[in-house]
Amino acid sequence: MSTIRIAVTGAAGQIGYSLLPRIAAGEMFGSESKISLQLLEIPPALEALKGVAMELQDCSFPLLEEVIVTSNPDEAFSDANLCLLVGSKPRGPGMERSDLLRDNGKIFVGQGKSISENAADDCRIVVVGNPCNTNCMIAAAQSPRFSSDRFTAMTRLDQNRAVSMLAVKASVDVTEVSQMAIFGNHSPTMFPDYSNTLISGKPASEIINDDNWLKMEYIPAVGKRGAAIIKARGLSSAASAANALINHVQSLYTVSKKIHSIVVCSDGQYGFAQGVWAGMPVRTTSPGNYEIIDNFEHDDFAKAALVKTNDELVSERKMVSEYL
């Protein structure tokens, strides 16, 4: 039985606490692979991370071979087959977005370099820590050893939210909703592309038949769902984010004709600027490899939404140009 070495940053945080037991139980790669968890935290959080490691050991997971706890990126990323960059600096009160981007830029510069120098040859990197699109671009820019398609960022939580809201509106099971793509930035400017989504094999707009709801209620609700959960719960959506990360990796490593959404490096598809990292529909062609689906058609409303989210991504790139 082979062992998959998975590095997780920010591992003592809320998402990590929801994520790690599920990885150790085999949800991400199935029951035929052993798991080594290489967990990275900043020094002030190391003691808490040791507690998380104790709990993982106390669960006695048959597939969990090893748990490494460290504040050294080189140790965490050593021979890693998969790097899950969950940790990032949160936005504080009164902090400008530009300051947040630059502060996180420093973190992802260091992690990108360490991954390039230490990870396994087959490594894939998934960025979750926000602003994830731009953090992914920064990390990839520091890693000459790995091509840009080894780096993706997570928009699966947005996809899952978008699918669920359509299913509720149409009174169908979530399995009836397919081809949902999240375009652009992981921010309120994202575009959940209902116009190309199918419900029970038919266009979603035909099944729901409420253009005003789709444009004026649905799109903002998807984009602001995280804020709504914080308002209701008093804490961020850690469990659903961890679940989405598992879904992201499962889809990325499972060959299928199914379309799923990930953040990738733009080559100009759908009008996105060359080299920005944008959410797009993809299909997995071999484990860890994908092709971008570039034939979705959009009306003027959708095209305007894509321009808006592209403009934001270009603006973010300018703010962190020193790291690229």
C-alpha positions in Angstrom: 0.0 0.0 0.0 1.5 3.3 -1.1 1.8 6.4 1.2 0.6 9.8 0.2 2.4 12.6 2.0 0.1 15.6 2.5 1.3 18.9 3.8 -1.2 21.2 5.4 -0.5 24.8 6.5 -2.4 26.6 9.1 -3.2 23.2 10.4 -4.3 24.2 13.9 -7.0 26.5 12.6 -10.7 25.9 12.3 -10.6 24.5 8.8 -7.7 22.2 9.7 -9.6 20.9 12.7 -12.5 19.9 10.4 -10.3 18.7 7.6 -7.6 16.5 9.1 -9.7 13.7 10.6 -11.5 13.3 7.3 -8.2 13.1 5.4 -6.9 10.6 7.9 -10.0 8.5 7.6 -9.4 8.1 3.9 -12.0 10.4 2.5 -9.6 12.3 0.2 -7.8 9.3 -1.4 -9.8 6.3 -0.5 -8.9 3.2 1.5 -6.0 1.9 -0.6 -3.5 4.6 0.4 -1.7 5.3 3.7 -1.6 8.9 4.7 1.3 10.9 6.2 0.2 14.3 7.5 2.9 17.0 7.6 1.4 19.9 9.5 2.7 23.4 9.5 1.9 26.3 11.9 3.4 29.5 13.1 5.3 29.1 16.4 2.6 30.6 18.7 0.1 28.0 17.4 2.5 24.9 17.7 1.2 23.9 21.1 -2.4 23.9 19.8 -1.3 21.9 16.8 0.3 19.3 19.1 -3.1 18.9 20.7 -4.7 18.3 17.2 -2.0 15.7 16.5 -2.8 14.0 19.8 -6.5 13.8 18.8 -5.6 12.3 15.4 -3.5 9.6 17.2 -6.4 9.0 19.6 -8.7 8.3 16.7 -6.5 5.3 15.8 -7.1 5.8 12.1 -5.9 2.6 10.2 -4.6 4.6 7.3 -2.8 7.3 9.2 0.9 6.3 9.1 2.5 9.5 10.5 1.8 13.0 11.9 4.6 15.6 11.7 4.1 18.8 13.6 6.5 21.7 12.7 6.9 25.4 12.2 9.6 24.8 9.5 8.2 25.0 6.0 11.0 22.9 4.6 10.2 20.1 6.9 6.4 20.3 6.3 6.9 20.3 2.5 9.6 17.7 2.4 8.7 15.0 -0.2 5.0 16.1 -0.1 2.8 14.8 -2.9 0.1 17.3 -2.1 0.4 20.7 -0.4 -2.8 22.2 1.0 -2.1 25.9 1.7 -4.9 26.5 4.1 -3.3 29.1 6.4 -3.2 32.8 5.6 -3.3 36.1 7.5 -7.0 37.2 8.1 -8.2 40.6 7.4 -8.2 42.7 10.6 -10.4 45.6 11.6 -9.7 48.6 9.4 -7.2 46.8 7.2 -7.2 47.7 3.6 -7.4 44.9 1.0 -4.1 46.1 -0.5 -2.4 45.6 2.9 -3.9 42.2 3.3 -2.7 41.2 -0.1 0.9 42.4 0.5 1.0 40.8 4.0 -0.1 37.4 2.6 2.2 37.9 -0.3 5.2 37.6 2.0 3.8 34.3 3.4 3.1 32.7 0.0 6.5 33.8 -1.4 8.2 31.8 1.3 5.9 28.8 1.0 6.2 28.8 -2.8 10.0 28.7 -2.7 10.0 26.0 0.0 7.7 23.8 -2.0 9.8 24.2 -5.1 12.9 23.2 -3.2 11.5 20.3 -1.1 8.3 18.7 -2.4 8.0 15.5 -4.3 8.3 15.5 -8.1 4.6 14.7 -8.6 3.4 17.4 -6.1 0.2 19.3 -6.6 -0.5 22.5 -4.7 -4.0 23.7 -3.6 -4.4 27.2 -2.2 -7.3 27.8 0.2 -6.0 30.8 2.3 -7.6 34.0 1.1 -7.3 36.0 -1.1 -6.8 32.5 -2.6 -6.6 33.5 -6.3 -3.8 36.0 -5.9 -2.1 34.0 -3.2 -2.0 31.1 -5.6 -0.5 33.3 -8.3 2.3 34.5 -5.9 3.1 30.9 -4.7 3.3 29.7 -8.3 5.6 32.6 -9.3 8.2 31.4 -6.7 8.3 27.8 -7.9 10.3 27.4 -11.1 10.5 23.7 -10.6 6.7 23.2 -11.1 4.6 24.4 -14.0 1.6 26.7 -13.3 -0.9 23.9 -13.8 0.4 22.2 -10.7 -1.1 25.1 -8.7 -4.8 25.5 -8.2 -6.9 27.5 -5.8 -10.2 26.5 -4.3 -13.5 27.7 -5.6 -15.3 24.5 -4.8 -17.0 25.9 -1.8 -18.6 28.5 -4.0 -19.6 25.8 -6.5 -21.2 23.7 -3.7 -23.1 26.7 -2.4 -24.3 27.6 -5.9 -25.4 24.1 -6.6 -27.3 23.8 -3.3 -29.1 27.1 -3.7 -30.3 26.1 -7.2 -31.4 22.7 -6.0 -33.4 24.2 -3.1 -35.1 26.7 -5.5 -35.9 24.0 -8.0 -37.0 21.5 -5.3 -34.7 18.8 -6.6 -31.8 16.8 -5.1 -28.3 18.4 -5.5 -27.3 15.4 -7.7 -29.7 16.8 -10.3 -27.6 19.9 -10.8 -24.6 19.7 -13.1 -22.2 21.9 -15.1 -22.1 24.6 -12.5 -19.0 26.7 -13.0 -17.7 29.6 -10.8 -15.9 32.2 -12.9 -13.4 34.7 -11.6 -12.3 35.7 -8.2 -13.2 34.1 -4.9 -14.9 37.3 -3.7 -18.3 38.8 -4.1 -17.5 39.6 -7.7 -17.5 35.9 -8.6 -20.0 34.7 -11.3 -21.8 31.5 -10.5 -22.7 30.6 -14.1 -26.3 29.5 -13.9 -26.7 30.1 -17.6 -24.7 27.0 -18.5 -25.9 24.9 -15.5 -28.2 22.0 -16.0 -31.0 20.8 -13.7 -32.2 17.3 -14.5 -30.5 17.7 -17.9 -32.3 20.9 -18.8 -31.0 24.5 -18.6 -31.4 25.8 -15.1 -33.0 29.1 -16.3 -35.8 27.0 -17.9 -36.5 25.0 -14.8 -36.4 28.0 -12.4 -37.8 30.5 -15.0 -37.2 33.5 -12.7 -34.6 35.8 -14.3 -34.9 38.5 -11.6 -34.3 36.0 -8.9 -31.3 34.5 -10.7 -29.6 37.8 -11.3 -30.7 39.9 -8.3 -30.9 37.4 -5.5 -29.1 34.2 -6.4 -25.8 35.7 -7.5 -25.3 38.0 -4.5 -26.4 35.2 -2.1 -23.7 32.9 -3.4 -21.1 35.6 -3.3 -21.9 36.7 0.3 -22.7 33.3 1.8 -19.6 33.3 3.9 -20.5 36.6 5.5 -24.0 35.4 6.2 -22.6 32.3 8.0 -20.3 34.4 10.1 -23.2 36.7 11.0 -25.4 33.7 12.0 -22.8 31.5 13.6 -20.3 34.0 14.9 -17.6 31.9 13.3 -16.4 31.3 9.7 -17.7 28.4 7.5 -14.9 26.0 8.5 -16.7 22.7 8.1 -18.1 23.5 4.6 -14.7 24.8 3.5 -13.0 21.6 4.7 -15.6 19.6 2.9 -15.1 21.6 -0.3 -11.3 21.1 -0.1 -11.9 17.3 0.0 -14.2 17.6 -2.9 -11.7 19.7 -4.8 -8.9 17.1 -4.4 -11.3 14.2 -5.1 -12.4 15.8 -8.4 -8.8 16.8 -9.3 -7.5 13.2 -9.0 -10.6 11.4 -10.4 -10.8 11.0 -14.2 -14.3 11.9 -15.2 -16.3 13.8 -17.9 -17.9 15.8 -15.1 -17.2 19.5 -15.1 -16.0 21.1 -11.8 -14.7 24.5 -10.9 -11.1 25.3 -9.8 -9.0 28.4 -10.0 -6.3 28.2 -12.7 -3.8 30.4 -14.5 -5.6 32.2 -17.4 -4.4 31.8 -20.9 -6.9 34.4 -22.1 -10.0 32.1 -21.9 -13.4 33.9 -21.4 -11.7 37.3 -21.7 -9.6 36.9 -18.5 -6.3 38.7 -18.6 -3.3 36.5 -19.5 -1.7 35.2 -16.3 -4.3 36.1 -13.7 -5.7 33.2 -11.7 -9.4 32.8 -12.3 -12.1 30.3 -11.5 -13.1 28.3 -14.6 -14.8 25.1 -15.5 -12.4 22.1 -16.0 -12.5 18.4 -16.6 -10.0 16.0 -15.1 -8.1 14.0 -17.8 -5.7 12.0 -15.6 -5.1 12.1 -11.9 -3.9 15.6 -11.0 -4.3 16.9 -14.5 -7.1 18.8 -16.1 -8.3 20.6 -19.3 -10.1 23.9 -19.2 -13.5 23.8 -20.8 -13.4 26.9 -23.0 -16.7 26.6 -25.0 -19.3 27.9 -22.5 -21.3 30.7 -24.2 -22.4 33.8 -22.3 -24.9 36.6 -22.9 -24.3 40.3 -22.3 -25.2 40.1 -18.6 -22.7 37.2 -18.0 -20.0 38.9 -20.1 -20.4 42.1 -18.0 -20.0 40.0 -14.8 -16.8 38.4 -16.2 -15.4 41.8 -17.0 -16.1 43.0 -13.4 -14.4 40.0 -11.7 -11.5 40.1 -14.2 -10.9 43.8 -13.4 -10.7 42.9 -9.7 -8.1 40.2 -10.4 -6.0 42.5 -12.5 -6.2 45.1 -9.7 -5.0 42.6 -7.2 -2.1 41.5 -9.4 -1.0 45.1 -9.6 -1.1 45.4 -5.7 1.3 42.4 -5.4 3.5 43.0 -8.5 6.6 43.1 -6.3 6.2 39.4 -5.5 5.7 38.2 -9.1 
